[in-house]
């Protein structure tokens, strides 16, 4: 008798339906699994065989063949264990075959028949809903993730004997209750901008960066406060909307980072060390997993000591910064990881870190400084909307008035984001930084006064700016206007906004040696 069940496979942060067909017939006893299975599924043969022997029902020795379709798609998740076991049970006649109609099964079997959570539950639950399945059966330990997806019944199962009893009508497993959790995170735990005195220009650049979704590079001597500023970004970011929260939670779910409190609502802040590998930063591996760039999707990726990162890592940032995704192409698969990030980077001006500090003397040679700064390719620098020098604060700045708190800055950022949301509501973009360069859209959405237009053209001629750089200044100026409550939401960009946007994008030239 041939029985059929359904499960899922993972490919990046997407899923695909796997059809499991089991045939039990006379012949030499054994269990064979076919369908381009990986090592995890090859091992599933032993897990399933042991679990079936302890299911509480007699399994006669037969020739058993299990096929996983589509055969051309590689499968590498142990979450298929439960579907394989149920297909074999139906083939042996121990459970009604029609009891699994409209059901997707997901879970890893232990040798004693208990069910363990499998990686990627949120992806599988979303797949089941989109593919029209009525019911999702999975391990009880995964139910908190699965119930976050509406429109599908979730049945939590502790062990294989309990599921058999339910399918045979001998007992009942209740449908898991839908949770309405809206975890916002605790902003009070984030470091406050009020802790930092001075650094007025970098503080302003951070505010503009977050308000408009821009990329920012902080340049200055070691110990001046670049990293301290970056660590306070978490307290300024707006909460993710429903679609963004689902995408971020799916990415973190397949990367072994479950969120038991619900969908991830706080934008992620990722700070990888400069020794990170290319695969660790951009993603890949076998099976493919998202890297730090994708884990920062809808959030901020902070790269401290940017020149110290591998050149291949820095070069690989071009596509995510431009397209908002990472393309992983290998011999056996091709997939895309979402990676719409804001890049916040920091770098010293020389290898010793003293260049630009008025109280220290740089001991690096001019050639060493040139090599150090040359480790950051121009193609990445060109994609930075803001390039801001950070200098040690003066005594007057340190003794000045109390600096603004994160709450005060956050209020302005939220107001600017709301202005952008209203302006871009009929477009596929959600922030000023996403408006494409070189088209009619940027002319309509970032309108300038005649004086501002003339000033921008003068800057382009004086600094030999490319069209990409001109449009970046224009978008930053739009964000500066959005942060100004005296400017109407659809008001034109004035000359002061253009001047400030140009000031906050200083070219990376070697600073004079102290």
C-alpha positions, -999 to 999 in steps of 0.1 A, spaced: 0 0 0 13 35 -9 7 63 15 14 100 10 22 128 35 36 163 32 65 181 49 88 210 40 123 217 30 144 248 36 163 268 11 177 299 27 148 316 44 123 302 19 106 268 20 92 243 -4 67 215 0 81 179 1 58 151 -8 67 119 10 55 86 -5 59 53 14 54 19 -1 54 -13 21 56 -46 3 69 -82 6 106 -86 3 138 -84 22 130 -63 54 146 -29 54 140 8 50 153 28 20 149 65 16 154 80 -19 150 115 -34 184 133 -32 186 131 5 215 146 25 234 132 55 206 144 78 180 124 59 202 94 55 205 94 93 167 98 95 164 61 85 178 51 118 158 76 139 125 67 122 131 30 125 139 32 162 109 55 168 85 32 150 97 3 171 87 22 202 54 36 190 33 11 209 21 -9 179 36 -39 162 54 -31 129 58 -63 108 92 -67 91 86 -56 55 104 -40 26 99 -3 30 107 24 4 102 61 11 105 87 -17 109 124 -11 98 145 -40 108 167 -58 137 144 -65 159 171 -80 157 193 -49 183 186 -22 168 181 13 188 185 44 165 192 74 156 165 101 122 182 103 110 156 77 113 128 102 77 130 114 62 130 79 83 99 70 72 81 101 35 89 94 37 78 58 51 45 69 24 41 96 -3 47 70 13 22 46 13 -4 74 -24 4 80 -18 16 116 -34 51 110 -61 61 84 -45 75 53 -71 102 50 -65 115 85 -35 134 71 -53 152 43 -45 189 43 -18 184 69 18 194 68 41 176 93 73 190 108 95 177 136 126 157 144 121 123 160 142 111 189 150 74 192 123 68 218 96 84 196 95 119 213 93 149 190 120 176 190 117 211 175 133 215 141 150 246 128 130 270 106 95 265 121 84 301 113 94 296 76 75 262 75 44 277 91 43 305 66 48 281 38 19 259 50 -4 289 51 6 301 16 3 266 1 -32 261 14 -27 235 41 -54 235 68 -32 221 96 4 220 108 15 192 131 48 198 149 68 194 181 52 211 211 85 230 216 80 248 183 44 259 189 53 294 201 68 302 167 41 285 146 11 302 162 25 336 151 14 328 115 -24 333 112 -48 313 90 -37 277 99 -44 253 127 -14 243 148 -13 209 166 15 205 192 27 169 195 49 155 223 56 121 209 47 97 181 23 74 202 3 105 211 -1 115 175 -11 80 165 -38 79 191 -51 113 178 -52 102 142 -69 69 151 -96 88 171 -86 73 204 -77 107 219 -76 144 209 -48 169 206 -61 204 210 -54 232 186 -28 256 199 -43 290 209 -33 319 187 -11 344 206 -12 382 201 22 391 213 37 424 204 71 425 219 87 460 216 118 454 236 130 476 264 145 509 251 154 517 287 182 491 285 198 508 255 227 533 262 216 569 261 230 596 239 230 619 269 261 599 281 282 615 253 293 651 256 305 671 227 308 654 192 279 677 180 285 670 143 287 631 146 256 632 169 238 651 142 250 627 115 237 597 135 202 614 138 201 621 100 213 586 92 185 569 112 158 593 102 164 588 64 178 552 63 212 564 52 247 548 55 273 565 76 311 563 79 328 579 110 365 587 106 388 598 134 416 589 158 413 560 181 394 565 214 375 596 202 340 580 207 331 564 174 321 531 189 303 548 218 281 566 193 274 534 174 263 516 206 236 542 212 219 537 178 197 509 193 178 534 214 169 556 184 156 531 158 118 529 151 99 496 157 95 472 128 61 469 111 44 436 107 59 426 74 94 436 84 91 418 118 80 386 100 110 388 76 135 395 104 121 367 125 123 342 97 159 351 90 169 347 127 148 315 129 168 297 102 200 309 118 194 291 152 181 323 168 145 317 179 124 344 195 102 329 222 85 362 229 70 366 194 80 383 163 111 404 165 100 440 167 132 458 176 155 464 146 185 442 148 220 457 155 248 434 144 284 442 153 307 415 138 344 414 147 368 423 119 381 387 118 347 375 104 349 353 73 333 361 40 307 334 46 301 346 82 294 381 69 276 375 37 261 341 42 265 307 26 278 273 38 262 239 35 234 240 42 233 277 33 226 300 63 223 339 64 253 359 74 257 390 95 245 412 67 212 394 65 209 391 103 210 429 102 180 431 77 158 461 85 184 472 111 220 484 114 252 466 105 281 482 124 316 475 112 342 489 135 378 493 122 365 490 86 400 488 70 408 457 92 381 436 76 390 413 47 389 430 14 366 404 0 341 411 29 342 449 22 338 444 -16 309 420 -9 289 448 7 283 466 -27 254 444 -37 235 445 -4 240 483 -1 226 487 -37 200 460 -41 191 451 -5 199 414 -8 227 389 -9 228 365 -38 244 331 -30 251 310 -61 267 275 -58 268 245 -80 238 229 -63 216 259 -56 210 297 -61 192 317 -35 188 352 -22 189 364 14 172 397 22 198 423 34 183 458 34 205 474 59 219 506 71 256 504 72 274 522 101 311 520 98 340 535 118 377 537 109 409 553 122 430 575 99 462 555 103 473 521 116 485 535 150 452 554 154 469 587 165 465 606 132 441 635 138 445 636 176 460 669 187 475 654 218 493 624 202 519 621 175 513 597 146 543 574 140 531 559 107 548 567 74 528 584 46 529 552 26 515 532 55 487 557 60 479 555 23 479 517 23 457 517 54 431 541 40 432 523 7 419 491 22 384 506 19 375 505 -18 361 535 -35 331 516 -46 320 512 -10 329 548 -1 307 560 -29 277 542 -14 281 560 19 256 588 22 274 604 51 312 606 57 319 625 89 352 632 107 351 627 145 376 648 165 382 649 202 358 673 220 372 705 233 372 715 270 344 740 263 323 712 247 329 689 277 319 716 301 289 728 281 252 723 287 236 689 292 234 670 259 201 658 244 188 624 255 179 596 232 142 602 239 145 637 226 163 627 194 140 597 189 110 620 189 124 640 160 134 608 141 99 593 145 83 626 132 107 626 102 99 589 95 62 597 96 67 625 70 85 601 47 58 574 52 31 599 40 52 611 11 62 576 -1 29 559 6 22 553 -31 57 541 -39 76 508 -32 100 527 -9 98 535 28 127 559 34 145 586 16 176 565 12 156 539 -9 146 564 -36 165 553 -67 190 577 -82 190 591 -117 153 589 -123 122 611 -123 112 598 -89 140 616 -71 132 648 -89 96 647 -78 101 634 -42 132 656 -35 122 689 -50 146 718 -44 144 756 -45 161 773 -74 189 785 -50 194 750 -37 195 736 -72 222 761 -82 242 754 -50 241 716 -57 253 721 -93 281 744 -81 292 717 -56 291 690 -83 314 711 -105 338 721 -77 342 686 -62 339 666 -95 310 647 -80 294 618 -99 257 616 -105 254 590 -78 271 613 -52 249 643 -63 218 622 -58 230 610 -24 235 646 -12 200 654 -25 185 625 -5 203 635 27 191 671 22 156 657 20 160 640 53 175 672 69 144 690 58 121 663 72 138 667 106 131 704 105 96 710 120 94 745 103 95 729 68 63 715 55 62 678 48 61 684 10 82 716 12 111 721 -11 147 715 0 164 748 7 200 759 2 209 754 39 199 717 38 221 712 7 250 729 24 247 708 55 243 676 34 275 684 15 293 692 47 284 658 62 298 640 32 335 650 33 358 630 9 382 606 25 414 624 22 444 619 45 443 642 75 473 662 83 498 645 107 498 659 142 
